[in-house]
Amino acid sequence: MKLKDLLIGLEGLKARGNLDFEIKNIACNSNNVEEGDLFVAIKGFEYDGHEFINEAIKKGATAILIEEGCDLKSFKVKSDTVVIMAKDTREALSIVSCNFYKNPSKKFKLIGITGTKGKTTTSYMIKEILERAGKKVGLIGTLETCINGKKIKTNDRTTPESLELQQLFSKMVEEKVEVVVMEVSSQSLKLHRVTGCDFDIAVFTNFSEDHISKIEHPTMEDYLQSKLKLFQMCKVGIVNSDDVQGAKIPRLFPKSDITTFGIDNFANVMARDVTVTNTYADFKVKLTDRNERVKTGIPGRFSVYNSLAAICVAKKFNISPEIIKEALLEVRVPGRSEMVDNKLEIPIMIDYAHTPESLESILKTVKIYTRGKVICVFGCGGNRDSSKRPIMGEIAGRVADYTFITTDNARNEDPQDIANQIEVGIKKTKGKYSVVLDRKEAIREAIKMASKIDAVVIAGKGHEMYQEIDGEKIPFDEREIVKEITKEIK
């Protein structure tokens, strides 16, 4: 595609050189540059792509796209290299990627799901309903990318960088995908990863404190406004009316077609007669002109909300009540209230709960329906919001009968320091606890303590198959660890 055509939709550009020539590909990582490419320099959290401009040119980049304020003279760029300067190269990367791949998101229905919690489970529910209705579905989210029921890759972030995202969309078009269900993180909205995407439906699950740090969102207001950008990009919305911020969305976007769902507050789609156990949730809801009993095999009150969001989407596609009910009953999500079968027959749940709200929710859900003790194993991730650590410690101490404070993805922090901060909170309660930094040993001790009438909740990592410590990802599959430990215990 000609460079001038790649730049369509970008305003305020400054350019040096002729733009009327072919670009073979786009790269935002100098390691991926090949002859005839456009290199887009992005300022990242760890590296500044502008520092790799000369390397990109040596590898054959015939054009570079840089950000305003960049000192071009210091890079001594050759006179025959075309240079384009943009106000924001992240936004520019999104637009040129959309153009290069011929705007693939316009060729299928795109459903974007945002919210603090519930994005992954809701996306799987929607995917399951659509597939059972005979639709060809693409999925992009925290756990994986799937095309027509086949896993393409495991993901390391909720929403891919814009260039990779448009590549995936293009592949989905090739595979004749009809609907794409995508988790849309606040970071992806703030950093322009989804700029240029043609969203058909926006879903807002809920909003609570999370992702507040130097490298994420400086304030809760910034976090919220980032999420609301999705509704500026889409005229059809589905929102949780029981959520304080969600309830404001219809007023904030009066010209949009907003459908609300809820349990407590009035909504267009409401759940009645809700029953929640530690293995399932069911409720009544009007699917067509009459109430239907809907059951999902994912326990917890939050599953009712996620189911309602999925039902609202299904209604937009005129999917039958029978298919909706069947899909919600059968759907399973890795690491979300996931029960691990074991020879000791102890209820052992793996859950991704890594915020105060999600930890409290899962522990309370399990507590209500457990005759014996609730034993919790959890830690907190390093290089992330540290203020939630004592809060989560206090929650575990208050709700669980016994807590093992352990290591999560410590990243570049000292696991003991993180545990000490959690301990500050748990000491405010009368809760019993131990600090066992070795996560495998903590799980072992929890299982050894438990009986068939108890419940073990291993929180924080969920679907993850690794532990990240000192920049290294070490294989760590909690399902296999649980099975190994329960086989050893007699």
N, C-alpha and C positions, 0 to 999 in steps of 0.2 A: 504494500500500500504506500502511496506517496506521502511524504512527511506532511505536506500541507493539509492533506485529508485527515491525518491522525490528529491534527490540532483543532479540528472543528469543534466548537463548543467552549473553547478556552478563550477567556477575555483578558485584555491587558498584557498580552505577551510582547516581549521584545526579542528580536531575532537578528542574528548576524549570519549572512550567507543565503544561498538559494534554497528554498524549501520544496522545489519542484523535482524531487527525485525519490526513488523507491527505498523504503526501509524494509529490511528482511524480517526483523523481529524486534521485540522490546525487552530490555533487561533493567532491573533495578539493583542487581547484585553484579559487581564487576567480574566475579568468577564465572558468570553465565554468558558474558558478552562474546559474540562472534562477529565475523566480518559483515559489515553492512547494517549493524544494529543501531537502534536508538538507545542510549543509556540515560536513565532518569536517576538523578542524584537525590536521595532521600536522607533527611536528617533523622536518624534513629535515636533510641535511648542509649545505646551502647556505642554505635559507630555513626559517623557522618559520611554519607555516600559521596559527598563532594571531595573527600580526601582520596577517593579512588578514581577520579576522573581521568588522570593520566594513564592509569592501568587499563581503564576501559578503552581509551583511544589506542593504546598499544595493541590491544586485542582485536581492534578493527572497527570500533564504534565510529560511524560516520557523522553522527549527530549526538549532541548531549543536551539534556534539559536540566537547567539548574535553577536555584531559588534566588529571588531578589535579595540583595545584600551580600551575595557571595562575591569574594574578591577574585574575579576571573584572571586578573593579571598574575596573581601568585601561582596559578596552575600552569601558566605558559602554554596555553592551548594552541595548537597549530592553526595557522590561518585558513587551511582548507577544511577544518572541522566546523560544521554548522553548529551554532550555539543558540539555544532558545532559553529565555529567562521567564519564569512564571512567578506569580505571587506566592503560590503554595505548590510545591512539587508533588506532595501526596495527592492533592486534588487533581493535579495535572496527570499523574500516573493513572488514576481511575478513569479519567475521560479518554486518554489516548488508548488505554486498554479496551474500553468499550468500543471505541472506533475501530481498532485493529481487528477485533473479533466480530465486527459487524453487529454490535448491540444484541447479543444472544438473549438477554433477559426479556426482550420484546417478543420473543418467539415461543414463550411458554407462560403459564401462570406462575407468578412468584409470590410466595407467602413468607413474610418476614416476621419472626417472633422475637420480641424483646421483653426484658423484665429481669429483676434480680434473681428470682428463683423460678423453676418450672419450665424453662425454655426447652431443655432437652426432652423431658418427659412429654410435654405437649407436642413437640415436633414428631416424636415417635408415634404418638397417638394419631395425629393427623395423617402421617405417612401410612400407618396401618389401615386406617379407614379408606383412604384414597386408593390404595393398592387393592383392597378387597372389593372396591367398587369398579375395578378394572382399569384404573388409571396407570400410566407409566410415570413413575415418581422418582425425582432426585432428592437427596437429603444431604445437607451440609450443616455440620454442627460440632459441638464440643467433642463428641466421641469419634465420629467418622464421617466420611463422605461415601454415599451409596448412589448407584445409578441402576434403576430398574431391579431393585432387590439384591444387587451385587455390591459388596464392599469394595471400594476403589482404594481407599487409604485410611489410615488412622490419623486423626488430626491432633496437632499440638496447641491449637488455639481455637476459640469458638468460631470466629469468622476469619477466613483467609485474607492475606494482602490482596489488594484490588487486582493486580496482574494475574495472580494464581486463580482468583475467583472467576475472572472472565474466561480464563482458559478452561476451567471446570464447566462453566455455563456452556461454552462452545462445544465441549465434548458431550454434554447432555443434549444439546440440539442435534448433534450427529446421531445420538442414540434414540432420537425421537421422543424425548421426555416431554410430557404434557404439563406437569406441575412440579415445581421445585419448592421444597420446604426448607427454610434456612433460619438458623439461629442468628440473630443480629445483636452483637454485643455493643455496649455503650462505647467501647474503645473504637470499634469499627466505624461507628457513626461519627465519632469525634475526629478520627484520623482519616476520614474520607475513603475507607476501604469499599464502601458500598455506594459511593457517589456515582451517579449515572445509571444505577440499576432501576429497572422499571417494575416497581412493586405493585401487585394487584390487591393484596390484603396485608394489613399490619395488625399484629396481635400483641397486646400488652398484658402480661401475666400478673405482675405485682411490682412493688418498689419498696426496698428497705436498704439499710446501710450495708455497703460492700464496696470494694474497689476504690477506697479512699486512700491515696498514697501519692508520693511525689511523681511516680511514673504512670499513674492512672488518672484519678480525678482529685483535684485539690479540695473540693467541697461537695456536699450532697447536692447543692443546686446545680453545679456543673455536671454531676452524674445524671441528674434528672433531665436537664435540658438536652444532654447528649442523646438520651433515649427518645425524647420527644421529636427529635429530628426525623425519625422514621415516619411520623404522622404528617410531616411537612412534605414527604416524598410519596405519600399514598393517600388517596381519597376514601378508601374503604378501611374501616378499623373495627377491631374487636377488643373490648377492654373489660377489666375486672371492676365492677361497680362497688365491690366490698373493700377495695384498696383505696386509701385516701387520695393518692395521686391519680390513680386510674379513673376515679369518679369525676375528676376535673376535666378529663380529656374531651368529652363531648362539648363542653363549654369553650374549651380552648380552640377547638377546630369545628366551629358551627356549620361550616359548609361541607364537611365530610359526612359520609354515610357510616355512622358509628353504631355498632350493636354491642349492648352490654350483657354481661353474665354475672351471676352471683348467687349467694346463699341467704345472706342476711338482709341486704338492701335491695330495693326494687331494681329489677333488671329485665331486659327483653327475654333472656333465657335464664330461668331460675331452677335451682335444685331444691326439692322438698323431701321431707321424710328421709333424711340422711342417716345412714348406718355406716359406722367405721369400725373395723377390727384390725388386728395386727397382720392379717393376711389379705384383706380386701376392703373395698368401699362400695356401697351402692346407694342409689337415690332415685327419686322420681323426677322426671323432667318432660316438658312438652316437646316432643320431636316433630310432630305434625299438628294435627288438630286435637290430640288427646295425650294424656300423660303416659309415659312408658317407664318401666323399671329398668334402670341401667346399672350394671355392675362392672367394676374393674378389678383386676387381680393385683393392682398396686395399692397397698394400704395407705391410709392417712387422709385427713381432711383436704390436704393440698391436692390429692389425686382427684377429688371432686371438682376443684377449680380447674385443674388441667383438662379434665374430661369435658367440662362445660365449654372451655375455649375450643377444644377440638370439635365439639358438637356444633358450635357456631360456624366454624369453617365448613363442616360437612353440609350444613344447611345452605351455604352459599353455592354448593355444588349439587344441591338437590339429591343428596344420597339418602337411600331408604333407611328407616329406623332399624330394620333387621340387620343391615350391614354395619351400622354404627354400633349397635349393641354387641354384635359378634366380635368386632374389632377391639372394642374397649375391654372386653372380657379376656381376650387372648393376648393383648399386647404386653410385652416385657421390655424393660429398659436396663441395660447393664449398669450396675452400680447405683441404681436408684431403688431403694428399699428392696434390694435383691437378697432373697433368702438362699443360703447355701446348704444344700443337703449334706448330711454327715451321718456317719454310723452311730454316733452317740445320741442322735435324735434331739440335740439341743437346738432351739431356735437361734440361729446365728444370722444376723443381717449385716450386709455391707451397704453403706450409703455414702453418697458424696457430700453430705452435710458438712459445710466448712464455714458457715456464718453463724452468728448467735441465733438468728431466727430459725434457720434450717435445723440446727442442732436441737434447739428447744422443741421444735415441732416434731421431729422424729422420735425424740426420747419420750415426750408426753404421749404420743400415739402408741408407742410400744408399752409404756407404763400402764396405761388404762386397761390393756387387755392381757397383761402378764400376771399370772398368779403368784409367781415367785419374785426373784430379784431382777432388776435391770442393771446389767453390767456394761459400762461404756468404755471404749478404747478410742482415744482421739489425741491429736496434737494440732498445731497450727503451722501454716506454711511460713517460711522465711522470706525476707524481702517483700513483705506485703503488709497491709494495715495491721500494726501492732496493737492498736487500741482495743481490738475485739478479743484479744487473748484472755485477759482477766474476766471479761464478760462471759466468755464461753466456759471458763473454769467455774464461775459462779453458777451458771446454768446446769452444768454437769453435776456439780455438788448438790444442787437443790433438787434435781429431778431423778438422777440415777441413784441406785442404791450403793454402787461402788464404781469408781472411775480409775482407769489406768491412763495417766498422762504420759504420752509417748512422743515420738518424732514423726512429723509429717514430711513434706518436702522442705527441708531446712534451707536448701539452696546455699547461700553464702553466709548464713547466720549460724551461731553456735546453738545446737539443739538444747543444751542445758539452759541457755539464756531464755529461750522461748518457753521452755517448761517452767522456769521460775516465774515468768510473767503470768502464765496460766494459773500457777499455784497461788498467786496473790488473790485471784478471784475465788478459787475453791476454798481457801481458808476462811472466807467470810461466811461459809455455810457449815453445817454439821456433817456434811457428806464425807464418807470414807473414801480414801484414795491412796494410790501409790504412784511413784514416778519410775517408770521403766523405759528408758530412752530407746532401747533396742525394740523396734516395733514388732518384730516377729515374737520376741520374748513376751512382750506385753499381751499380744494376742493369745499366746500359749497360757499365760497366767490367768487370763480372763476365762478361757475355755475350761481350764482345770477347776476354776472356782464354780462353774455353772452346773446346774442340773437340768433335767427335762422341763421343769416348770419355770425355769428362769429364761432370760433372753440376753444375748450378747449383741451389742450394737457396735460395729467397727466403723467409725465415722471419719470422713475427711477426704478419702482418696477415691472411693467408689470405683469407677471404670478404669482408673489409671493402673498401668501395669509396671510401674517403676517408682523408685524413690529418687528424688533429685537432691544430692548432697554435694557441696563444694563444686558445683557446676557439672557434676557427672550424674547421668541417669542410670541407676542400678536396677536391673530387673526385679520386680516385686509384685507378684500377682496374689492378692489376698485370698482369692478363691482356692488356689492351689495350696497356699500356706495353711488355710483352715483345714482342708482335706488331709494334708500331711500330718498336722498336729492331732486331729481327731483319730487318725489311724494309729498314732503312737500311744495315745492315752487308753489305758485299759480300765 
